[in-house]
Structures are given as C-alpha cells and as structure tokens.
C-alpha cells in the first residue's frame, strides 16, 4: 500500500528539487489522483497537517495545494505547541507568510524559540488568542508584542524572575485591559 505520510525530518528541504519532482501526475496512486479530490475533501485532510509543514512543504507540491494550504480555514488557527522539529527560521518564514491570517496562535512549550522569533509576532495584527506559555519572554518583549496586537482577547504567558510590569508601555497596558482571558503562570 502506498502512503503520502512522511516524517517531517525526512522531508527534503531543497524546494527547487521538490518542485521539480512533483507534478499532478506524481500525485496519482492506483489510478487515483489526489489533486482531483474536491477542495472540501482536501481541506479536511490538510487540517491535520501542522501549519509549518503546510507552508514549507505541502504547498510546494502543486498549484492546487499551494492555494489550498493558504486557505483561511487552515491558516487562522496555528498550533506549534511542542513542535520540536520546527526551527526559528521556519517559524519566522511561516509568520511572514501568514501574519495577516493568523487569529489564534499557540507556541506553548516552544522554549527553544529565540527572542527575535518571538518578536515577529508583532506582525500578526489579527491575533485574538495567543499562548506563549513556556516561551522566553521578557517584560520589554511582551510590551512590544502587546502594543501591536489591539485585537487580542486571550493571552497565556509565564512570568519569570526579573519580569517588571513597570516596563510595559501604555499601548501594551491598553491591550491588556481588553483581554478577556488571561492565564499567567508565576515562576519564582
């Protein structure tokens, strides 16, 4: 039995090579071409693929997958929680590509992401729900992010030793005043 499943670590990241290998004909197995499935069926299948794989791998398969992988139903809710194989660069590229679409983002447990990657979240102007629990977060970094997210209504963060709420800007405090759901974990 043929399968389309492949571990993320085994996916060839040489995109030109991947694009050269893939065509609508190469998506055919036992006389069935997956690209001929309806958009609705494909979107139903693609919702189980991690967001970073949609942006970095699946959308490069063919033109149809390219447009489907950027469908709002797949890009508005991004879960990267504990996706240990996702590098800083892949997260930055994904945010650059989807910044205007992401409404819910979970980076819970992504402790390895650098500060410069976390800073990229300020580009996600449509964010309504953000989970940064387990991420490295300073009071200045949080202030910068919150200042650019006026639509934010749900926030989960960890407060570590050295966090100074006096460093939060008036814009970030205004965003916090609009948050309806706030989950803070205090580490001492």
N, C-alpha and C positions, 0 to 999 in steps of 0.2 A: 504494500500500500504506500503510495506517495503521500508526502505531507509537506505543508508550507511552513511548518514550525522550525525555528532555528534559534538557538540561544543568542542573546544579544552579543556576547563576547565573540561569537563565531561569524557575525555579520561583517562582510567586507566593507571597510570604511573608505575605500577608494571609489568614490561615487561615479567617476567617469567610467571606471571598469564595470560597475554595476549597471549603469545606464546602457552601456554598450551590449551587455549580456541580455538585458530584459527587453522584451517586446510583448505585444499582445499574444503572439504565437507561443512564447515561452511560458505563458500562464495557463496553458492547456494541459490537462491531465485526463487520460482516459476519454478523450473526445469532449471534455467539458472545459470551457474557457471561463475562468473565474471572472474575468473582466466583462463577461456578458451577463453576469448577475445584475439584478436591479440595484440601483443606488441604495434603496432602503435595506436590502439584504446585506450589501457590503458595509454600510454604515453600522448595521447591527453587529457584524463580525469585527469591524475595526474598533468598536468601543472597548474591546478587551485588550487592545494593543496599547502599551504605555505611550504617553504623549511624546516623549523624546524619540521613540522608535518611529512614530508616525511622521514626525518632522524630518528626521535624519535618514531614515531607511525606506519605509513603505512608500512614501510619496514619490520616490525616485523610480518606482517600478514601471509606471506608465502614466500617460496624461490623465487618464480617468482617476487613478489613485492619487495623483497629485492634487486634483481638485477636491476629491473626497476627504483626503487627510486634513484639509484646511476647513472642512465643514464646521460650522458653529457648534453643532451638536457634539463634536469631538474636541473642540478647542476651548470651549468655555469653562470646562472643569478639568484642571490638570492636577494629577496626583503623582508626585515624585517621592512620596514618603518612602524612605529606606530603599531607594533605587540605587544600590551601591555601585553599580557599573556606570553611572552617569557622571561624566567629568564636568568640571567647571565650564569648559568651553562649550560642551553640548548644551548645558543649561542656558548659557549666555545666548547661544545661537537660537535656541528654542524661544526664549523670551523676546529676542529681536524679531523673530518671525511671527509670533503670536501675541505680542504685547497688547494690541488693540482688541483682542478677542477674549482673553482670559478674565473670567469673573470670579472663579474660585481656584485657589492655588494652595496646595499642601506641600510644604517642604519639611514636614515633621520628621525629625530624626536625621536630617541631612547635615550632620555635624561637620562633614568634610568640605562643604562648600565655602569658598573664600569670601571675604568681606566684599571684594569687588563684584562678585557674582550676586550676592545679596543686594548690593546697591542697584543692580539692574532692575529690581522690582519696581522702582520708582517710574519705570516706563509703562507699567501695566495700569493705565489710568481707569480701566473699567472694573478693577478688583473690588469685590463686595465682601469676599471671605478670604482670609489669609491665615495660614497656620505656619508659624516659624518656630514652633517648639522644638528644642534640640539644636537649633542653629546658633552659630556665633553671632551675637547681636550686642552692639554697644548702644548706649543711650543716644549718641550722635547719629549712628546709623539708623536707628529706629526713627529718630526725629526727621531725618531726610526722607525716609520712605513714607512715613505718615503724612508729611507735608504735601506729597504729590498724589495722595490717594483720598480725595474728598468723598468718594462713594463708599468707602469701607464701612461695613456694618458688623463684621465679626473678625476678631483677632485673637490668636493664641500665641503667646510668647513665653520665654523663660527669662526671669530676672536674675542675673548673676551678680556676684560680689563686684562692687565698683560701679554698678548702674546708678546714674544720677538723674533723677527726673527733672532736676533744675536745668538740665541741658536740652530739654525738649522745647522746640520753638513754639511760638503762638499758633502757627498753622497746624503743627502736629497735635497740639492740645485741642484745637478746633475739630480735627478729625476724630480724636479720641472721644470728644463729647458726643459725637454722632454714632459711635459704636454701640450696638445693642447687646452684643455678646462679647465678653472679654474673659479670656482664660489666661491667667498668669500663674506660673509656677515660680516660686521664690526659692532660690538656692543660696544658702548662707555658708 
